[in-house]
């Protein structure tokens, strides 16, 4: 049971990261594109937020599942 939950947790973590072919990719892409059209610096800060959230989610998965 636990290995199956680890796989489901990994899939949902990757989906939250916004990887292509998963559910959050289109939303993140459209938000970044809209921010870039409105104000380029907003898009820079939004992209930085996406990168930091990816780092946090991968750190969370490593601490929770791999240890």
N, C-alpha and C positions, 0 to 999 in steps of 0.2 A: 504494500500500500504506500509506504513512504517514498520509494523510487518513483512511483506514478505521480505523486503529488509534487515531487521535485521537478518532473518534466512539465507538468501543468504550470508550475510557478515560473519556470524558465520561459515558457511560451508567452505567458502574460507579461513577464518582465521585458522580453524582446518586443512585444507589441507596444508596451508603454514607451519604449525607446524610440519608436517610430520607424522601425525597419520596413523596407519596401515589402509589399504583399501582405502586410499585417494591418490591423484596423486603424492605427493612429497615424500612419504615414501620410495619408491624404490630408488629414486635418492639420498636421504640423506644416506640411508643404504649403497649404493655402494660407495659413496664418503668417508664415514667413514671407510669402509672396505679397500678401496684402500689406504687411508692415513695410516691406521694401518699397512698395509703390507710394505709401503715405509718407514715410520718412525713413531714410536709409539707416539712421542711427537706431531707430526702434528695432529694425530688423537685426542689427548687430547685437543689441542687447537680448533680443528674443533667441537668436542663435546661441548666444552664450548660455542662456538659461537651458536650452535643449542639451547642450554639451554637459553642463553641470548636472542636470537631472540624469543623463546617461551614466555619468561617473558614479553618482549616488546609487542608482539602481543596480549597477554591476557590483559595487561594493556591498550592497545589501544582500544580493544573491550569494556572493562569495562568503560573507559572514554567516549567512543563515543555512545554506545548503552544503557548502563544501567543507565545513568544519564540524 
